[in-house]
Amino acid sequence: MEQLANLPWAKFLNRWAQAVNPWLAAGARPRLRGYYWTVRQGEYATDVMFRSPEALAEVYPGWCRHAVEQFSSPQVLRFLGRRTSTLFNGEVCSTQERRVEGVCVKHRVEENSIKMYDKQGSVLRVETTLNNPGRFRVYRRVTRQGCRVKGWYPLRKGIVDLRRRVELSRGANARYLDALAVVGDSQPAHRILDPVSEPLKAPRPYRALRPLSRPESSLFTVVLRGEFHLQGVRNRDLREALYPSPPHDPVQRRRAAARATRQLRLLRAHGLIHRVGKTYYYRPTQKGHLVMNTALLCRQTNLALLAA
């Protein structure tokens, strides 16, 4: 299936067209131009196979609940590779419904969407659908003012950009599955939070985390914000989120930057984030997703539910 993205689709489809349309044959008169092949709707699915329907049925309701309740609009935008901006005036919505294939959770951003459903009992399918590729960009050569230049321009419906469609859709499915990976862990919360609540001694000492405290919860919330899912969070992003009114004093600005650096180093030392190579961006690790989401969930849980 992976080889389909590299298939010479134009030659493949043109041979079919010549077989059914005699006007396209060599020497035919009048001579017609060939077809311009486009993808009206592109769907790319990633299937996760389970050993039995019972194994999927045990965890799938929790994933549906988490997807509907926890995946906010910024996160859905990031799943589909869209940046959050004040210029965005489209619609983002999430729905859950029961279909013939199974229970489906669908997130729609304008004309494009990503959905999840249990297929044939033992298959978890995450599927990205692109109806309007112009919402995305592809690095290609264009003509501007009589000159051939390269840059990032809107994705075309033609099959020439099919490989880029696959790349975008595969990335969206992977980000969605990564966000679901922290759900359904049956171990007690203390087994997840206790290891990071101990100080580290090697190779240099770091203090223990306080996962349920207000400062740590604010830090976790920023790192897990949807707008940082695609590229990562920087020192500057952390400062702007935790200190919304940056001081005008250069000394205070340096202190704020140093404090954000210490917080990033602390999370990195405990294995909750990792640095993206050759950049200043940091992304949560699988352990980080598990620990930070567990801490935030424990902090936000209603006391009445715990006592029930």
N, C-alpha and C positions, 0 to 999 in steps of 0.2 A: 504493500500500500504506500510506503514511503517513496517508492520509485515513481509514482504517478505524478508527483510534483515536477519531475525532470523529464517527463515524457514530451516529445516534440508534437504538441497537440495540434499545431497548425497543419503540419504535413499529414498527421493521422486523420484529422477531420476533413481535409481537402480530398483525400482519397475516397472517403465515403461520399462526399458531395458529388464528385465526378461520376461515381457509380450510379447515382440516382437522378442526376441532372445532366442530360446530354449536351446542353448549351455550354457546359464548362469543359467539354472534351477538347483536346488539341485539334486545331483546324476548323472548329465549328464557327459558323457565321450566323448572326453577328457575334463578335468576340466579346464576351462578358467578363467583367472583373470577378475575382473570387469573393467568397463570403468574408465578412469581418466577424470573426467569432468572439462572442462575449459570454460572460457569466452573469446571468440575470440575478441568481441567488446562489451564494456559495455557502456550503455547510461543511464544517470540519469537526469530527467527533473523536474523542478520546475515551476508550472503553477500559474500565478496570474490572477484571474478572474475579469473581468470588467462588470459593469452593462449593458453596451450596446456596440456595435461596434463603435458607434460615440465617446464614451468616450475614448476608446483606440486610435482611429484614430487621436484624437486631440493632444495627447502627444507623440505618437510613432515616428513620423518623427524627433522630437527633440532628442529623445533617440538614434535613429540611427545615426544622425549627431554627437552627443556627443561621441558615442562609436567609430566611425571611426576617428574623429579628435582629441579626447582628450586621448584615451586609448593608451598609448605608450607601447613599448615592455616590459619595466620593470613592468608596471602595469599588462599586460597580463600574464607575468610569475608568478606574485603574485596571480592572480586569480586562477591559476592552482596549486598553492602551490609550485612553483619552486623558488629557490633562485637565485638572480642575482650574477654572478661570472665571472671573467675573463676566467675561464676554459670553460664556455659555448660557443660552436661554432655552435649551431644549428640555425634553422631559425624560426623567429616569423613573422607572417603576419596576416593582417586583411583585410577582403573582405566584400562587400555588394552586394547582388544579389536578384533578384525577383524570387521566386519559386511558385509552386502551393499552398503551405501552407501559403505563405505571403512573405513579405520582410525580408530577413535573413541577419544578420550581424554575421560573423564567425571569430573567432580569433584562429589561429592554432599555436601551439608550437610543432614543430617536428611532431610526429605521433598523438598527442592528441590535443583536441580542446574544445572550449566553444563557444556556439552560442546563438543568441537571434532571435526570430521571432514572428510575430503576427499570431496566429493559430485560424482558424475558426472565424476570425473577432473580437471576444471579449476576447481572451485569449492571454496573454503575456507569452511565454515559454522561459525559459533559460535552456539550455541543455548542460551537460558536457559529452564528449565522450572520453573514454580511449581505445586506440588501442594498446598501449605499456605500460602495468602497471609497467614494470621494471624501468621506469623513477621515480617511487615513492618508498617510504619506508614503511615498516610495522614492528612493534615490535614483534618478534617471536623467537622461540627456534630453533637453528641449531646445527649441529655437526662440530666442528672445532678441528682438530688434536686429534680425538678420544674422545673429551669432549663435553658434551651438555652445550651450553651457550645461553644466551638471548641477543638480541641487535636489532638494526635497520638494516634491510636487504631489498633487492629489493622485491617489491610486485610481487607475483606469478600470473600466469594466472588461476590457479586452483580455484575452488569455495571455497576453504578453506579460502581465503582472501577476500571473497565477502563483508563481513561486513566493512572491511577497505576501499574497493572501494566506498561503499555507503558513508562512512564518508568523504572521500576526495572529492567526487563529490558534496555532499550536501554543504560542506564548500566553494567550488568554486562557486556554484550558489549563495550562500548567499553573498559572497564578491562582486560578479558582481552586484547583485541587490542593495546592499548598495551603490556602486559607482554610480549607476543610480538614486538613490533617490533624488539627489540634482537638477536634471534636470526637467524642466517643471514647476517650480514655477512661477506663473503669477504675484506675487506681485512686486512692484517697488524695485529696488536695495537699495534705501535709507532706506526702512523699515527693510531690513535685516542687513544693516551696521550701522545704527544709534544707535541701542541698545549697540553695543560693542564699540561705539565711545564715550561713557560716562564713567567717572570714577566710580569705585566701592568704597563703604564706609564701608560695613560690610562683614564678621566679622573684616576685616582689610582693609585699603585703598589700592587700586590698580589703577594705571593710566589707562586712556582710551587708547584703541587701535587706531592706525592710519592705517586702512586697505589698503589704496591706496599708502602709502609711500613705498619707496624702501626697508628700513630695514624690515618692516612688510611683504612685499611681498616676500622677500627672505626667511623669516622665514616660511611663509605659504607654499612656494614651497617645502621646505625641509620636512616639516611635511607630505605633501601630496604625496611625492615621492613614486613611485610604489614599490621599494624594502622594504619599511616599512609597506606595507599594511598587510602583513601576521602576523608579530610578534609585530611591533610597533617601535617607535623611542626612542632612549636613549639620555642621556646627551652627551655621547661620540659621537654618530652619529651626533648630532646637531653641536658640536664643529668641527668635521672633515669636515662637509659640509660648515659651515659658515666661518671657519678659516682654509683654506686648507694647510697653512704652520704653523703648531703648533710651538709656541715659545719654545726654549730650556731652557729658564729661568724658574725654578720651580714656582717662584712668578707669572710670566705671565700666566703659565698654570693654576694655581689656579684661577687667575682672569677670565680667559676664561671659566673655568668650572662654576664659580659662576655666570657669565653673562648668560650662557646657562641655569642654574638652575632658574634664575629669569625669563627668557623668558618662560620656561615651566610652572612655577607657574602662570605667567600672563595669558597664554592661558587657563590653568586649571581654574583659577578664573572666567574667562569670559565664561566658559562652552564649550570651543572649543575642548578640549581634556580630556581624563580620563585616570587614571593610571590602568594598568592591575594588578590585585591582586597578591601580593607577588612577584612582579618583579619590575624592574626599567624601564619598557617600558611604553610608552604612545601611545594611539590611538585616532584618531579624533572621536568626537561624531557626531551624525546626524546634530546637530546645527553647529558643526565645519566644516563639509563637506560643508554645505550650505553657511556659511559666508566666508570661505577661498576661495572656488571655485568662488563665486560671486565677491569677491574682485579681484582675479586674472583675471577673465574674463573682468571686467570693465577696469582694467589696460592695458590689452592686446588688447582691442577692437580698431579697426581702426577708426580714427577720421572721415574719409570720410563716414563710415557706420553710425556713429551717426548723421551726418549732412544730411544724405539722407532722 
